Amino acid sequence: MIKFVLILYLCTSASGQPVCNQESIMPYEYADYSTCVIHGYRHSHNRLIANYDVDTVNLDKLAYRFECKEINIETT
């Protein structure tokens, strides 16, 4: 069975080059790619708004990048 996991990356482009240091694997498995992507946009938006003030986002040029990684789950 194929599932998807959501991985978020916090990125900054304050130096002119995008750098994505912090990685966060969300503790959910999604049944399909579409659902994972929709949640990727929601989680990245909510985390940026909830965790950083406007000045920090502007100064550090913060953004989230995400990917939905396919995993195989063996069923018995």
Residue pairs with C-beta under 8 A, 6 or more apart in sequence:
1 72
1 73
1 74
1 75
2 70
2 71
2 72
2 73
3 29
3 30
3 31
3 70
3 71
3 72
3 73
4 29
4 30
4 31
4 32
4 33
4 35
4 36
4 68
4 69
4 70
4 71
5 25
5 26
5 28
5 29
5 30
5 36
5 68
5 69
5 71
6 25
6 26
6 28
6 30
6 36
6 39
6 40
6 43
6 66
6 67
6 68
7 23
7 24
7 25
7 26
7 66
7 67
7 68
7 69
8 23
8 24
8 26
8 40
8 43
8 44
8 47
8 64
8 65
8 66
9 20
9 21
9 22
9 23
9 24
9 64
9 65
9 66
9 67
10 20
10 21
10 22
10 24
10 62
10 64
11 18
11 19
11 20
11 21
11 62
11 63
11 64
11 65
12 18
12 19
12 21
12 60
12 61
12 62
12 63
13 19
13 61
13 63
14 59
14 60
14 61
18 63
20 65
26 39
26 43
28 39
29 71
29 73
30 36
30 39
30 68
33 68
33 70
36 68
37 68
40 66
40 67
40 68
41 66
43 64
43 66
44 64
44 65
44 66
45 64
47 64
48 57
48 62
48 63
48 64
52 62
56 62
